[in-house]
């Protein structure tokens, strides 16, 4: 791998976000969810309309990580009223960090996480938070290693399946 580069996504990157988003989510969760639930979630969460709305939202930002100009993962962060739950003006939500399966274990997630943390510090928020599926030990371990602590749980609906996310936060 060459030096990884992080780049902020713009509205013109909608197709790239849609493709990397659908692919990484599918790679991560298809084995443990039904095809119908996966299709429902992917069609809803990665539709052109939904992504356009998110990309144009001034309180949400997307970032790509590139390896030799190939998009290999992405980050989505939210502030203020665009956060999915903790709508605290003094916090930043990491909504998504997803990396192509072939790049797992190569520090790509850490590069995206470091980008989110840098932005959180620039915006002088008090804490960073996120929700992570209780059956995703790899992600839970990653966030724990980075100093996050569980503080609550919430329901995440994937298609028709209600799943439990562990809410974790890091005080800055």
C-alpha positions as CSV (number, residue, x, y, z in Angstrom):
1,X,0.0,0.0,0.0
2,X,1.2,3.4,-0.9
3,X,0.6,6.3,1.5
4,X,-3.1,6.5,2.3
5,X,-4.7,9.9,1.6
6,X,-7.9,11.2,3.2
7,X,-10.1,13.5,1.1
8,X,-13.4,15.2,1.9
9,X,-16.3,14.1,-0.2
10,X,-18.4,16.6,-2.1
11,X,-21.9,16.3,-3.7
12,X,-20.2,15.4,-7.0
13,X,-18.9,12.2,-5.2
14,X,-22.4,10.8,-4.6
15,X,-21.9,7.7,-6.8
16,X,-18.5,7.0,-5.1
17,X,-20.1,7.2,-1.7
18,X,-23.1,5.0,-2.8
19,X,-20.8,2.4,-4.2
20,X,-18.3,2.2,-1.3
21,X,-21.1,2.5,1.2
22,X,-23.1,-0.4,-0.2
23,X,-20.1,-2.6,-0.8
24,X,-18.5,-2.2,2.6
25,X,-21.8,-2.6,4.5
26,X,-22.6,-5.7,2.5
27,X,-19.1,-7.2,3.1
28,X,-19.4,-6.5,6.8
29,X,-22.9,-7.7,7.5
30,X,-24.3,-9.9,4.7
31,X,-23.2,-13.2,6.3
32,X,-25.2,-12.5,9.5
33,X,-28.3,-10.9,8.1
34,X,-31.0,-12.0,5.7
35,X,-30.8,-11.0,2.0
36,X,-34.1,-9.3,2.2
37,X,-33.1,-7.2,5.3
38,X,-29.8,-6.3,3.7
39,X,-31.5,-5.2,0.4
40,X,-34.1,-3.1,2.3
41,X,-31.4,-1.4,4.3
42,X,-29.0,-0.8,1.4
43,X,-31.8,0.5,-0.9
44,X,-33.0,2.9,1.8
45,X,-29.7,4.1,3.3
46,X,-27.8,4.4,0.0
47,X,-30.4,5.8,-2.3
48,X,-29.4,8.8,-4.4
49,X,-32.0,11.0,-2.6
50,X,-30.8,10.0,0.9
51,X,-27.2,10.5,0.0
52,X,-27.8,13.8,-1.7
53,X,-29.6,15.0,1.4
54,X,-26.7,13.9,3.6
55,X,-24.0,15.3,1.4
56,X,-25.8,18.7,1.3
57,X,-26.3,18.8,5.1
58,X,-24.0,21.4,6.6
59,X,-23.8,19.3,9.8
60,X,-22.7,16.1,8.1
61,X,-19.4,15.4,6.4
62,X,-18.0,12.4,4.5
63,X,-14.4,11.6,4.0
64,X,-12.8,8.9,1.7
65,X,-9.5,7.2,2.3
66,X,-7.6,6.4,-0.9
67,X,-4.8,4.0,-1.6
68,X,-3.1,5.0,-4.8
69,X,-6.3,6.8,-6.0
70,X,-8.6,3.8,-5.2
71,X,-11.3,4.5,-2.6
72,X,-10.8,1.8,0.1
73,X,-13.0,3.2,2.9
74,X,-15.0,6.1,4.2
75,X,-16.0,8.0,7.2
76,X,-19.3,9.9,8.0
77,X,-19.5,12.3,10.9
78,X,-22.4,14.4,12.2
79,X,-22.7,17.5,14.3
80,X,-25.6,19.3,16.1
81,X,-29.1,18.4,15.0
82,X,-27.8,16.0,12.3
83,X,-26.6,13.5,14.9
84,X,-28.8,10.4,15.0
85,X,-29.4,10.6,18.7
86,X,-27.2,12.6,21.1
87,X,-28.1,15.9,19.5
88,X,-25.7,17.8,21.8
89,X,-24.0,20.8,20.2
90,X,-20.9,19.8,22.2
91,X,-20.5,16.4,20.6
92,X,-19.6,14.8,17.3
93,X,-21.0,11.5,16.1
94,X,-19.0,9.0,14.1
95,X,-21.9,7.5,12.2
96,X,-19.8,5.3,9.9
97,X,-16.3,4.1,9.5
98,X,-16.3,1.4,6.8
99,X,-13.3,-0.2,5.1
100,X,-13.2,-2.7,2.2
101,X,-12.7,-6.2,3.6
102,X,-9.4,-6.7,1.7
103,X,-7.9,-3.7,3.6
104,X,-9.0,-4.9,7.1
105,X,-6.0,-5.0,9.5
106,X,-4.1,-2.4,7.5
107,X,-4.8,0.6,9.7
108,X,-7.3,2.1,7.3
109,X,-10.0,2.4,10.0
110,X,-7.4,4.1,12.3
111,X,-6.6,6.7,9.6
112,X,-10.4,7.5,9.3
113,X,-10.8,7.5,13.1
114,X,-7.8,9.9,13.4
115,X,-9.4,12.2,10.9
116,X,-12.7,12.3,12.9
117,X,-10.8,13.0,16.1
118,X,-8.8,15.8,14.5
119,X,-12.1,17.4,13.4
120,X,-13.6,16.9,16.9
121,X,-10.7,18.7,18.4
122,X,-10.8,21.5,15.9
123,X,-14.5,22.0,16.6
124,X,-13.7,21.9,20.3
125,X,-16.5,19.4,21.1
126,X,-16.6,17.8,24.6
127,X,-17.0,14.2,23.4
128,X,-17.2,11.9,20.4
129,X,-19.8,9.2,20.4
130,X,-21.0,6.3,18.1
131,X,-23.2,3.3,18.0
132,X,-21.7,-0.1,17.3
133,X,-23.6,-3.4,16.8
134,X,-23.3,-5.6,19.8
135,X,-22.3,-8.6,17.5
136,X,-19.4,-6.8,15.9
137,X,-16.5,-7.6,18.3
138,X,-13.9,-6.3,15.8
139,X,-15.4,-2.8,15.9
140,X,-16.0,-2.9,19.7
141,X,-12.4,-3.8,20.2
142,X,-11.2,-1.1,17.9
143,X,-13.1,1.6,19.7
144,X,-12.2,0.3,23.2
145,X,-8.6,0.4,22.2
146,X,-9.1,4.0,21.2
147,X,-10.4,4.9,24.7
148,X,-14.2,4.7,24.1
149,X,-16.5,3.5,26.9
150,X,-20.0,2.0,26.6
151,X,-22.6,4.3,28.1
152,X,-26.0,3.1,26.7
153,X,-27.7,0.9,24.1
154,X,-30.1,1.7,21.3
155,X,-32.1,-0.2,18.7
156,X,-30.8,-0.2,15.1
157,X,-33.3,-1.5,12.6
158,X,-31.8,-3.4,9.6
159,X,-34.7,-4.1,7.3
160,X,-37.2,-5.8,9.6
161,X,-34.6,-6.9,12.2
162,X,-34.3,-4.9,15.4
163,X,-30.7,-5.1,16.5
164,X,-28.9,-3.7,19.6
165,X,-26.2,-1.2,19.2
166,X,-23.8,-0.4,22.1
167,X,-23.4,3.4,22.4
168,X,-19.9,4.3,23.2
169,X,-18.2,7.7,23.8
170,X,-14.8,9.3,24.3
171,X,-14.5,12.4,26.4
172,X,-12.0,14.8,24.9
